[in-house]
């Protein structure tokens, strides 16, 4: 297949949770975008359902702050990887249900491809494809590359 026949990706979404799979997905996304001159979108979704164990309402704000700080650090890692290769990167931290936020972001930002890890940080001993990845695969209107 010649260079002119290669698929060009203008907007590639990389949901990240800091896992090894997410790092591999970010590397592949940057490779794809580097060739096409597009943009990587790094997204971290704060799943506040994970904070439901917090008993005191004042602790929820503190927990949210910690999660947001973690998310900013994780998307910054993807941005640094992109910057090293001269690739533009948009970073976003959102709160919500991960697969819903990923799908909404892809739709709202004309994403050509979603690149994500097989499974995230929370399911190291679970099936080959993690639950969030599986739900995104099943519901996405755009192609999803699983790393």
Backbone bond lengths (Angstrom), bond angles and torsions (degrees), N, CA, C in turn:
res aa  C-N    CA-C-N  psi(-1)  N-CA   C-N-CA  omega(-1)  CA-C   N-CA-C  phi
1 X - - - 1.442 - - 1.517 108.47 -
2 X 1.295 117.38 124.74 1.463 121.86 -179.41 1.511 112.40 -74.64
3 X 1.330 115.73 165.95 1.465 121.39 -179.30 1.522 111.60 -58.80
4 X 1.349 117.55 -38.07 1.457 120.18 -178.12 1.526 111.96 -68.16
5 X 1.338 117.43 -23.49 1.455 120.84 -179.68 1.527 111.94 -89.84
6 X 1.319 118.08 -5.66 1.452 121.33 -178.32 1.523 110.62 -69.27
7 X 1.312 115.54 145.55 1.456 121.24 177.35 1.519 108.56 -71.45
8 X 1.330 115.92 135.27 1.459 121.10 179.80 1.527 108.39 -110.34
9 X 1.302 115.73 128.96 1.458 121.20 -179.83 1.518 109.58 -108.27
10 X 1.327 116.25 120.17 1.454 121.38 179.37 1.528 111.74 -87.46
11 X 1.332 116.44 -38.13 1.461 122.26 -177.53 1.522 109.85 -135.03
12 X 1.326 115.48 112.92 1.461 121.19 -179.03 1.523 108.30 -117.37
13 X 1.322 115.82 124.92 1.462 122.36 -179.31 1.518 110.53 -95.58
14 X 1.336 115.47 130.71 1.460 121.64 176.58 1.529 108.69 -122.60
15 X 1.333 117.22 100.03 1.458 118.80 172.71 1.531 107.53 -72.45
16 X 1.322 117.67 136.26 1.460 119.37 -178.22 1.514 111.59 -130.21
17 X 1.319 114.33 146.30 1.463 121.15 173.27 1.526 110.32 -131.65
18 X 1.327 115.51 9.34 1.459 120.12 179.15 1.516 114.58 84.55
19 X 1.318 117.72 1.06 1.458 120.92 -179.27 1.530 110.75 -75.56
20 X 1.327 115.18 166.87 1.461 121.25 177.21 1.539 110.39 -60.26
21 X 1.327 116.51 -40.11 1.458 120.83 178.76 1.518 112.10 -63.51
22 X 1.329 116.74 -39.77 1.464 120.94 179.18 1.528 110.20 -67.07
23 X 1.318 117.31 -36.24 1.472 120.54 177.45 1.532 110.12 -64.16
24 X 1.327 116.36 -44.47 1.462 120.17 177.54 1.516 111.78 -62.66
25 X 1.328 116.89 -37.76 1.456 121.46 177.95 1.531 110.02 -64.45
26 X 1.328 116.26 -42.70 1.469 120.62 179.47 1.524 110.58 -61.85
27 X 1.330 116.65 -42.35 1.466 120.40 179.37 1.532 110.84 -61.82
28 X 1.337 116.80 -43.53 1.468 119.67 179.31 1.519 111.45 -66.99
29 X 1.330 116.61 -40.18 1.465 119.95 179.37 1.523 110.46 -61.91
30 X 1.312 117.17 -43.64 1.465 120.82 179.17 1.528 110.05 -63.10
31 X 1.333 117.87 -41.45 1.471 121.15 176.69 1.531 110.91 -57.41
32 X 1.330 116.35 -47.47 1.464 120.56 -177.98 1.526 111.95 -64.20
33 X 1.310 115.94 -43.69 1.457 120.42 -177.13 1.519 111.38 -73.20
34 X 1.321 116.86 -32.84 1.466 120.43 178.67 1.526 110.37 -58.23
35 X 1.317 116.58 -38.62 1.462 121.79 -179.28 1.521 112.75 -72.46
36 X 1.332 116.63 -28.04 1.465 119.40 -174.10 1.521 114.40 -104.31
37 X 1.327 116.86 -11.82 1.462 119.52 -179.45 1.511 113.51 76.40
38 X 1.315 117.15 21.66 1.455 121.06 -179.57 1.518 113.06 -89.80
39 X 1.335 115.41 -149.33 1.456 121.32 -177.14 1.529 110.71 -135.22
40 X 1.327 115.11 141.04 1.460 121.90 172.53 1.524 107.17 -94.37
41 X 1.313 115.22 139.02 1.461 121.68 175.19 1.528 106.53 -115.30
42 X 1.328 117.39 112.99 1.465 122.07 179.17 1.523 108.27 -96.15
43 X 1.326 116.79 124.53 1.461 122.16 -175.47 1.523 110.65 -126.42
44 X 1.317 115.21 129.43 1.469 121.24 171.04 1.517 106.76 -118.03
45 X 1.329 116.46 129.09 1.462 120.77 178.38 1.513 109.12 -109.14
46 X 1.339 114.52 120.12 1.460 120.61 175.64 1.521 107.30 -78.01
47 X 1.302 116.55 111.92 1.463 121.51 178.26 1.527 106.58 -87.88
48 X 1.314 116.83 93.58 1.460 120.63 -175.98 1.519 111.75 -68.03
49 X 1.323 117.43 -11.61 1.464 119.96 172.31 1.519 110.35 -61.84
50 X 1.350 116.04 -28.15 1.457 120.65 176.92 1.521 111.36 -68.43
51 X 1.334 117.01 -17.21 1.462 121.06 -178.58 1.532 111.46 -96.18
52 X 1.340 117.13 6.72 1.462 120.71 -175.04 1.521 113.25 -66.15
53 X 1.317 116.76 -15.20 1.461 120.22 178.56 1.524 112.06 -73.93
54 X 1.323 117.47 -11.93 1.454 121.88 -177.90 1.529 108.62 -71.00
55 X 1.324 116.76 123.97 1.452 121.18 -174.87 1.523 113.59 -86.80
56 X 1.302 118.29 -33.89 1.450 122.18 -174.66 1.527 109.70 -101.50
57 X 1.349 118.25 126.55 1.465 120.29 -177.97 1.523 114.26 -53.01
58 X 1.325 118.40 -35.03 1.461 119.73 179.75 1.531 111.41 -65.19
59 X 1.318 116.61 -26.86 1.462 121.19 178.04 1.529 111.73 -71.37
60 X 1.336 116.81 -25.62 1.463 120.56 -179.61 1.525 109.97 -62.60
61 X 1.332 116.84 -43.59 1.467 120.47 178.11 1.509 111.36 -61.93
62 X 1.322 116.91 -41.04 1.462 121.17 179.10 1.532 110.16 -65.98
63 X 1.328 116.34 -42.85 1.464 120.97 179.03 1.528 110.21 -64.04
64 X 1.326 116.29 -42.49 1.464 120.63 178.28 1.528 110.16 -61.09
65 X 1.327 116.73 -41.92 1.463 120.96 178.48 1.520 111.79 -60.88
66 X 1.337 116.10 -43.54 1.477 119.67 178.34 1.524 111.27 -64.32
67 X 1.339 116.34 -41.87 1.469 120.21 -179.66 1.526 110.94 -66.07
68 X 1.329 116.37 -39.46 1.463 120.41 179.36 1.527 110.45 -65.56
69 X 1.329 116.34 -40.99 1.475 120.77 178.23 1.530 109.62 -62.46
70 X 1.326 116.31 -44.27 1.465 120.93 177.76 1.528 110.12 -60.33
71 X 1.332 116.92 -45.42 1.459 121.34 -179.74 1.516 112.55 -61.26
72 X 1.339 116.67 -42.71 1.467 119.97 178.58 1.527 110.44 -62.37
73 X 1.328 116.39 -38.33 1.466 120.24 178.72 1.538 110.72 -65.58
74 X 1.321 116.70 -42.00 1.463 120.34 -178.09 1.529 112.60 -67.65
75 X 1.334 117.52 -42.63 1.465 118.59 178.62 1.529 110.37 -71.07
76 X 1.335 117.24 -30.20 1.473 120.24 176.73 1.528 110.47 -64.96
77 X 1.320 117.25 -33.79 1.463 121.30 177.44 1.530 110.04 -62.99
78 X 1.327 116.91 -42.05 1.469 120.70 177.39 1.528 109.43 -65.64
79 X 1.332 116.66 -42.47 1.472 120.84 179.75 1.525 111.41 -61.86
80 X 1.325 117.26 -38.75 1.470 120.80 177.87 1.520 110.70 -64.27
81 X 1.322 116.55 -42.67 1.464 121.41 177.54 1.530 109.84 -59.56
82 X 1.325 116.51 -44.89 1.464 121.09 179.04 1.528 111.08 -64.79
83 X 1.325 116.47 -43.67 1.460 121.56 -178.11 1.533 111.39 -61.51
84 X 1.322 116.20 -37.67 1.471 120.57 178.45 1.526 111.49 -60.19
85 X 1.318 116.84 -25.96 1.458 121.98 -177.83 1.524 112.32 -105.51
86 X 1.339 117.47 5.76 1.454 120.87 179.07 1.512 114.02 74.15
87 X 1.331 116.62 27.67 1.457 122.20 -178.31 1.530 109.23 -105.59
88 X 1.323 116.38 134.51 1.469 120.69 176.37 1.519 109.71 -69.81
89 X 1.340 115.61 143.57 1.462 120.07 -179.42 1.513 110.09 -143.03
90 X 1.306 115.34 128.07 1.465 123.47 173.81 1.523 106.37 -97.96
91 X 1.326 118.17 132.97 1.465 120.92 178.91 1.521 109.90 -115.06
92 X 1.343 115.51 137.34 1.455 121.36 -177.05 1.522 109.67 -141.46
93 X 1.339 115.40 135.93 1.456 122.21 172.49 1.521 106.32 -119.99
94 X 1.330 116.30 123.49 1.468 121.70 -178.77 1.515 109.24 -127.50
95 X 1.311 115.21 164.65 1.451 122.04 176.49 1.519 108.31 -115.81
96 X 1.323 116.93 137.67 1.455 119.88 178.03 1.509 112.20 154.71
97 X 1.318 114.76 -161.50 1.460 121.76 177.19 1.521 106.27 -85.80
98 X 1.336 117.65 119.41 1.472 120.51 -170.81 1.521 115.66 -47.25
99 X 1.326 118.86 -54.38 1.461 118.54 -175.76 1.530 111.78 -65.21
100 X 1.318 118.21 -34.79 1.462 120.33 178.51 1.529 111.21 -66.66
101 X 1.322 116.66 -42.38 1.465 120.59 179.82 1.530 111.28 -68.11
102 X 1.324 116.91 -37.71 1.468 121.13 177.83 1.526 109.96 -62.99
103 X 1.325 116.97 -48.36 1.462 121.64 -178.94 1.527 111.24 -64.81
104 X 1.329 117.06 -41.38 1.464 120.68 179.46 1.530 110.87 -65.06
105 X 1.326 115.98 -43.51 1.461 119.76 179.49 1.530 110.19 -61.93
106 X 1.331 116.43 -44.51 1.468 120.40 179.88 1.521 110.68 -58.73
107 X 1.308 116.78 -43.15 1.465 121.39 179.76 1.519 111.73 -66.97
108 X 1.327 116.60 -47.58 1.472 121.40 -174.99 1.530 114.25 -69.57
109 X 1.342 117.59 -21.14 1.463 121.17 -175.49 1.526 113.11 -115.57
110 X 1.323 116.92 21.42 1.471 122.17 177.46 1.522 112.51 47.82
111 X 1.319 115.74 47.33 1.464 121.76 179.99 1.528 109.26 -69.72
112 X 1.336 115.80 134.38 1.463 122.18 178.94 1.522 112.24 -87.50
113 X 1.329 115.46 -27.15 1.457 121.18 -174.40 1.519 109.54 -156.65
114 X 1.332 116.08 138.65 1.464 122.33 171.62 1.520 106.36 -106.33
115 X 1.322 116.95 128.69 1.465 120.94 177.93 1.512 106.67 -119.31
116 X 1.336 115.81 119.41 1.466 119.10 -177.70 1.518 111.73 -143.13
117 X 1.315 115.03 158.30 1.457 121.14 179.28 1.518 111.78 -69.57
118 X 1.333 115.35 156.41 1.470 120.66 179.36 1.512 111.86 -59.30
119 X 1.313 114.66 -42.42 1.462 119.11 179.30 1.514 107.43 -150.10
120 X 1.302 114.42 151.80 1.459 119.92 -175.79 1.506 113.88 -93.34
121 X 1.287 113.43 -170.49 1.450 122.48 -177.44 1.522 112.42 -59.49
122 X 1.330 117.23 -32.77 1.459 119.79 -173.34 1.521 114.77 -82.47
123 X 1.334 118.87 -9.97 1.462 118.02 -179.34 1.515 115.00 -126.68
124 X 1.329 120.18 55.54 1.460 120.39 -176.97 1.529 114.92 -65.63
125 X 1.328 118.48 -25.77 1.460 120.83 -177.88 1.521 112.76 -109.16
126 X 1.308 115.98 14.56 1.458 120.22 -176.50 1.526 110.47 -94.19
127 X 1.321 117.27 -174.24 1.470 120.92 -177.21 1.522 113.70 -56.33
128 X 1.317 114.79 170.09 1.460 123.23 -176.37 1.529 112.29 -51.65
129 X 1.325 117.60 -41.65 1.459 121.65 179.65 1.525 108.30 -114.48
130 X 1.330 116.52 126.14 1.458 121.50 -178.94 1.515 112.17 -68.68
131 X 1.326 115.68 166.04 1.459 121.00 -173.92 1.528 113.10 -65.72
132 X 1.322 118.67 -42.16 1.468 119.66 179.45 1.519 110.04 -65.28
133 X 1.318 117.31 -45.64 1.466 121.02 178.64 1.527 110.01 -59.90
134 X 1.313 116.76 -43.87 1.461 121.21 -179.59 1.529 111.23 -61.07
135 X 1.322 117.21 -42.90 1.464 120.51 179.99 1.534 111.41 -68.26
136 X 1.326 117.19 -38.79 1.466 119.52 177.04 1.527 109.65 -64.70
137 X 1.323 117.33 -44.60 1.475 120.87 178.17 1.523 111.22 -56.41
138 X 1.319 116.11 -43.05 1.451 120.89 -176.69 1.521 115.20 -73.39
139 X 1.323 117.35 -20.00 1.463 119.84 -173.62 1.530 114.98 -117.71
140 X 1.304 118.47 -9.57 1.461 120.91 -173.45 1.520 113.13 -75.11
141 X 1.332 115.01 138.29 1.459 121.34 174.74 1.528 111.72 -87.32
142 X 1.336 116.44 -11.64 1.462 120.97 178.67 1.520 108.62 -111.76
143 X 1.331 117.05 158.24 1.465 119.20 179.21 1.523 111.91 -59.61
144 X 1.329 115.47 146.61 1.462 122.84 177.41 1.517 107.61 -124.81
145 X 1.323 116.29 123.69 1.461 121.77 175.20 1.519 106.89 -100.99
146 X 1.327 116.24 122.88 1.458 121.39 179.84 1.512 108.45 -101.52
147 X 1.328 116.20 124.80 1.460 122.64 -177.07 1.513 108.75 -101.02
